[in-house]
Amino acid sequence: MPERAFPGATPTGRDNSNMARATGQRLRVVRASDRRPDTASGAMVREAAISQGLVGAEQLWVGYVELPPGMKSAAHHHGDCESAIYIISGSARFLTGERFQSVETAAAGDFVWVPPHIAHIEENASATEAVRMVVARSTQETLVFNVPT
């Protein structure tokens, strides 16, 4: 049976709360009203929630993304970082490939992984419902590179 963790415990069981105090780090709750507009891509709206500017994150960016009914993002990639997307509500099509001919569909409850440098387009599959997503990236910056189609 695994040992129970205690506040401030690391996976090794050591308490790092003194180190966190020394660096000024603390657990943060980011409310919806705290999110900040971030780089848009076509009709896709991004809001940063966990970022260097908002909470001091150094290795991670997490945000809320919404795509209105019937709309799509611009073609883009996220440089060297990996992205993970969780579909909160709605249904999205993800287009990839040299001419964006490959299509994957994701719906509420699904996760999508986007490897580094993979150009893609997100399309809302619905003409009546917005697609709402949580996006996490392996960098503290949003890193959005729009590309010509």
Protein Blocks (a to p, Z undefined) as FASTA:
>chain_A
ZZdddehiafkopacklmmmmnopacddddfklpccdddehjbccddfbdfklnopakbc
cddddddehiacddddehjbccddddfbdcddddedjkopaccdddehiacdddehiacd
dddfbfkbccddddddfbfbfoiadddZZ
